[in-house]
Amino acid sequence: MKREIKTAQVKLEAISAPSPSQDVRTWLQEQVAGAKSTFFLLAHADDGVIWGRMEDGTLVTAPETDFSPPLRMETLQSARLFSEAGEISLWHDGDGMLHARMIVDGEGDPAEYYDEDQILWGNHVEASEGDFTQMNDGAQGLRHIVPIAVANPAGNRRPLRLTVRHYLSEDEFGFVRVAHSRLVKVFAK
């Protein structure tokens, strides 16, 4: 499949990260307060992967299990709150410092980009609770709880996709490279 390079106005900026004692859920909710887009959360923690979504201004995360832990600042490695309009990203660096950035499409400077869909693991629906679906995959028992409703796929297919947007930049030698990437949407194919 050929990549389609598009151009859009893009605003990228560092934003103030929360303090280590601040509640990460509250901080994330504040960053997108009043936004009209549907936002999803993908967070990686020391003790597992955490999916979530914004519902009426409240960040709802997947039901807690031994593989889907609570969203806590103490164990958080990174978090991305994303929509088709933009992304808030929060991460710890190698020295334990917190950093945050915002990318918004439709504002800022012109930038070229392309989108690609990444295949997520999960070839069997284990359980559903509201719009959260527990997906399992393979003999290893890989599993996660995605923030969308998913029908059980036929055969051994992996229907889950995560759209990633890659923004391009040209360096001083004229080489074009991916300068930044962000998440756009999660969906079942």
C-alpha positions as CSV (number, residue, x, y, z in Angstrom):
1,M,0.0,0.0,0.0
2,K,1.4,3.4,-1.0
3,R,1.7,6.0,1.6
4,E,-0.3,9.2,0.9
5,I,1.6,12.3,2.0
6,K,-0.8,15.1,3.1
7,T,-0.4,18.6,4.4
8,A,-2.1,20.2,7.4
9,Q,-1.7,23.0,9.8
10,V,0.0,21.5,12.9
11,K,0.7,23.0,16.3
12,L,3.3,21.2,18.4
13,E,4.3,22.5,21.8
14,A,5.7,21.4,25.1
15,I,3.2,21.9,28.0
16,S,3.6,21.9,31.7
17,A,3.7,18.4,33.1
18,P,1.9,17.5,36.3
19,S,3.8,17.4,39.5
20,P,4.7,13.8,40.7
21,S,2.1,14.2,43.5
22,Q,-0.7,15.3,41.2
23,D,-3.4,12.9,40.2
24,V,-2.7,11.9,36.5
25,R,-6.4,11.2,35.7
26,T,-7.4,14.7,36.8
27,W,-4.5,16.3,34.9
28,L,-5.4,14.5,31.7
29,Q,-9.1,15.5,32.0
30,E,-8.1,19.1,32.5
31,Q,-6.0,19.1,29.3
32,V,-9.0,18.4,27.1
33,A,-11.7,20.0,29.1
34,G,-14.4,21.4,26.8
35,A,-13.0,19.7,23.7
36,K,-15.6,18.4,21.2
37,S,-13.5,15.4,20.0
38,T,-13.8,11.8,21.3
39,F,-10.6,11.1,23.2
40,F,-9.0,7.7,23.9
41,L,-6.3,6.9,26.4
42,L,-3.4,4.5,25.9
43,A,-1.1,4.4,28.9
44,H,1.9,2.1,29.7
45,A,2.7,1.5,33.3
46,D,5.2,-0.7,35.2
47,D,2.4,-3.1,35.9
48,G,0.5,-3.2,32.5
49,V,-1.3,-1.4,29.7
50,I,-4.2,0.8,30.5
51,W,-6.8,1.8,27.9
52,G,-9.6,4.4,28.5
53,R,-11.8,7.0,26.9
54,M,-13.3,10.4,27.8
55,E,-17.1,10.3,28.6
56,D,-18.8,13.6,29.3
57,G,-15.5,15.1,30.5
58,T,-14.5,12.2,32.7
59,L,-11.7,9.8,31.9
60,V,-13.1,6.2,32.2
61,T,-10.4,3.5,32.2
62,A,-10.7,-0.3,31.5
63,P,-11.9,-2.4,34.4
64,E,-8.9,-3.2,36.7
65,T,-7.5,-6.8,36.3
66,D,-4.2,-8.4,36.9
67,F,-3.2,-7.2,33.4
68,S,-5.1,-3.9,33.3
69,P,-3.9,-2.0,36.4
70,P,-5.2,1.3,37.8
71,L,-3.9,4.6,36.3
72,R,-1.4,5.9,38.9
73,M,1.4,8.4,38.7
74,E,3.6,6.1,40.8
75,T,3.8,3.4,38.0
76,L,3.1,5.4,34.9
77,Q,5.7,5.2,32.1
78,S,3.8,7.1,29.5
79,A,0.2,8.2,28.6
80,R,-1.3,9.4,25.4
81,L,-4.8,11.0,25.3
82,F,-5.6,11.2,21.6
83,S,-8.3,12.0,19.1
84,E,-8.6,12.8,15.4
85,A,-8.0,16.4,16.4
86,G,-4.8,16.0,18.4
87,E,-2.9,14.4,21.2
88,I,-1.7,15.1,24.8
89,S,1.4,13.0,25.6
90,L,2.9,12.5,29.0
91,W,6.1,10.5,29.7
92,H,8.9,9.9,32.2
93,D,12.4,10.3,30.8
94,G,15.4,8.1,31.8
95,D,16.1,10.3,34.8
96,G,12.5,10.1,36.1
97,M,11.5,13.6,35.0
98,L,8.0,14.1,33.7
99,H,7.5,15.8,30.3
100,A,4.4,16.7,28.3
101,R,3.5,17.9,24.8
102,M,0.5,18.7,22.8
103,I,0.0,18.3,19.1
104,V,-3.1,19.8,17.5
105,D,-4.1,19.5,13.9
106,G,-5.8,22.5,12.2
107,E,-3.7,25.1,13.9
108,G,-0.1,26.3,13.6
109,D,2.4,25.8,10.8
110,P,2.0,23.7,7.6
111,A,3.4,20.2,7.9
112,E,3.4,17.1,5.8
113,Y,2.3,13.9,7.3
114,Y,1.1,10.4,6.6
115,D,-1.1,8.0,8.5
116,E,-0.6,4.2,9.0
117,D,-2.7,1.6,10.7
118,Q,-0.9,-0.6,13.2
119,I,-2.3,-4.1,13.9
120,L,-3.0,-4.6,17.6
121,W,-2.9,-8.1,19.1
122,G,-6.2,-9.7,19.9
123,N,-7.9,-12.4,17.9
124,H,-10.5,-13.5,20.4
125,V,-13.1,-11.6,22.4
126,E,-12.9,-12.9,25.9
127,A,-15.4,-10.5,27.6
128,S,-17.2,-7.2,27.1
129,E,-18.3,-4.6,29.6
130,G,-20.1,-1.6,28.2
131,D,-17.9,-0.4,25.3
132,F,-14.8,-2.1,26.7
133,T,-13.7,-5.4,25.2
134,Q,-11.2,-7.8,26.6
135,M,-9.1,-9.3,23.7
136,N,-6.9,-12.3,24.0
137,D,-4.3,-13.6,21.5
138,G,-2.3,-16.7,21.1
139,A,-1.0,-19.5,23.4
140,Q,0.9,-17.0,25.5
141,G,-2.3,-15.5,26.7
142,L,-1.6,-11.9,25.5
143,R,-4.5,-9.8,26.5
144,H,-5.7,-6.2,26.9
145,I,-9.0,-4.4,27.4
146,V,-9.7,-1.9,24.5
147,P,-12.1,1.0,24.9
148,I,-14.3,0.0,22.0
149,A,-16.9,-2.6,21.3
150,V,-15.5,-5.5,19.2
151,A,-17.3,-8.4,17.6
152,N,-15.5,-11.8,17.8
153,P,-13.5,-12.1,14.6
154,A,-13.9,-15.0,12.3
155,G,-10.9,-17.4,12.1
156,N,-7.6,-16.2,13.5
157,R,-7.9,-12.6,12.4
158,R,-6.7,-9.6,14.4
159,P,-9.4,-6.9,13.8
160,L,-7.9,-4.2,16.0
161,R,-6.1,-1.2,14.5
162,L,-4.4,1.9,15.9
163,T,-3.9,4.7,13.5
164,V,-0.6,6.5,13.9
165,R,0.1,9.9,12.2
166,H,3.7,10.6,11.3
167,Y,4.8,14.2,10.8
168,L,7.7,14.8,8.4
169,S,10.5,17.2,8.5
170,E,13.5,18.0,6.2
171,D,16.9,18.3,7.8
172,E,19.7,20.6,6.7
173,F,20.9,18.1,4.2
174,G,17.5,17.8,2.5
175,F,16.7,14.4,3.9
176,V,13.0,13.9,4.9
177,R,12.4,12.0,8.1
178,V,9.6,11.4,10.7
179,A,10.0,14.2,13.2
180,H,7.0,13.4,15.4
181,S,4.3,10.8,15.7
182,R,1.0,10.7,17.4
183,L,-2.0,8.4,17.9
184,V,-5.2,9.3,16.0
185,K,-7.8,6.5,16.6
186,V,-8.4,3.0,17.7
187,F,-10.9,0.9,15.8
188,A,-11.9,-2.6,14.8
189,K,-11.7,-3.5,11.1
